Amino acid sequence: MKLKELAYARSGDKGSNANIGVIAYSKENYVFLRTHLTEEKVAQYFSRLGSYHVKRFDLPNLLAFNFVLYGALDGGGSMSLRTDAQGKALGQAILQISFEVER
């Protein structure tokens, strides 16, 4: 199962850091993601970006999570030569994370 079946996402930047919001479609999905969409899983998925730390902030009243990928944007919009130096595509990218689910 892919994350896009459980949630939608938005992303952006704060300087050199990427910011990704993941919003669950339902409370059940939020409960599942709270256990399975960990900082470690997101860090490993985006490891090629060179982020030195990933922090998850839980927003249970919104059924959402905010992930900050520190250093992932290589200096940010005004300094980086990356195609997506502002992290706008990372919200779509995170939706491709897969989970193994027993049915």
C-alpha positions as CSV (number, residue, x, y, z in Angstrom):
1,M,0.0,0.0,0.0
2,K,1.3,3.5,-0.8
3,L,1.0,6.5,1.4
4,K,-1.1,8.3,-1.3
5,E,-3.9,5.8,-0.4
6,L,-4.0,7.0,3.2
7,A,-3.1,10.7,3.0
8,Y,-2.3,13.7,1.0
9,A,0.7,16.0,1.4
10,R,2.0,19.5,0.9
11,S,5.6,20.7,1.0
12,G,7.8,23.7,1.0
13,D,10.9,25.2,2.5
14,K,12.5,27.2,5.3
15,G,15.9,28.1,4.0
16,S,17.9,24.9,3.6
17,N,15.3,22.8,5.4
18,A,12.4,21.0,3.6
19,N,9.0,21.0,5.3
20,I,6.5,18.2,4.4
21,G,2.9,18.1,5.8
22,V,1.1,14.7,5.6
23,I,-2.6,14.8,6.3
24,A,-4.5,11.5,6.8
25,Y,-7.8,11.0,5.1
26,S,-9.3,9.4,8.2
27,K,-8.7,8.9,11.9
28,E,-7.9,5.2,11.2
29,N,-5.3,6.2,8.7
30,Y,-3.8,8.6,11.1
31,V,-3.5,5.9,13.8
32,F,-1.8,3.6,11.3
33,L,0.6,6.4,10.1
34,R,1.5,7.4,13.7
35,T,3.1,4.0,14.0
36,H,4.4,3.4,10.5
37,L,5.4,6.7,9.1
38,T,8.3,7.3,11.3
39,E,11.2,9.8,11.2
40,E,13.5,6.9,10.4
41,K,11.3,5.7,7.4
42,V,11.1,9.3,6.0
43,A,14.9,9.8,6.6
44,Q,15.7,6.6,4.7
45,Y,13.3,7.4,1.9
46,F,14.9,10.8,1.3
47,S,18.4,9.8,2.2
48,R,19.8,10.9,-1.2
49,L,19.0,14.5,-0.4
50,G,21.7,14.6,2.3
51,S,19.4,15.6,5.2
52,Y,21.3,15.4,8.4
53,H,18.2,15.0,10.6
54,V,14.4,14.4,10.2
55,K,12.0,15.5,12.9
56,R,8.3,14.6,13.0
57,F,5.7,16.8,14.6
58,D,2.4,15.2,15.4
59,L,-0.8,17.2,14.9
60,P,-3.5,14.9,16.1
61,N,-6.3,17.5,16.0
62,L,-5.7,17.8,12.3
63,L,-5.0,14.1,11.7
64,A,-1.6,15.3,10.3
65,F,2.1,15.2,10.7
66,N,4.8,17.8,9.8
67,F,8.2,16.5,8.8
68,V,11.2,18.8,8.8
69,L,14.1,17.5,6.8
70,Y,17.1,19.5,8.0
71,G,19.6,20.4,5.4
72,A,17.8,18.6,2.6
73,L,17.7,21.5,0.2
74,D,21.4,22.1,-0.1
75,G,21.2,25.8,0.9
76,G,17.7,26.6,-0.3
77,G,16.1,28.4,-3.1
78,S,18.6,31.3,-3.5
79,M,21.8,29.1,-3.0
80,S,21.1,25.7,-4.4
81,L,21.5,24.5,-8.0
82,R,19.0,21.7,-7.5
83,T,16.0,21.4,-9.7
84,D,13.6,21.7,-6.7
85,A,15.6,23.9,-4.4
86,Q,12.4,24.9,-2.5
87,G,11.1,21.4,-1.9
88,K,7.8,21.9,-3.7
89,A,7.9,18.3,-5.2
90,L,8.7,16.5,-2.0
91,G,5.1,16.4,-1.0
92,Q,4.3,14.4,-4.1
93,A,7.4,12.3,-3.6
94,I,6.6,11.2,-0.1
95,L,3.2,9.9,-1.3
96,Q,5.1,7.1,-3.0
97,I,6.3,5.6,0.3
98,S,5.1,2.0,0.5
99,F,3.9,0.1,3.6
100,E,3.5,-3.7,3.9
101,V,0.0,-4.3,5.3
102,E,-1.4,-7.6,6.4
103,R,-5.0,-8.1,5.2
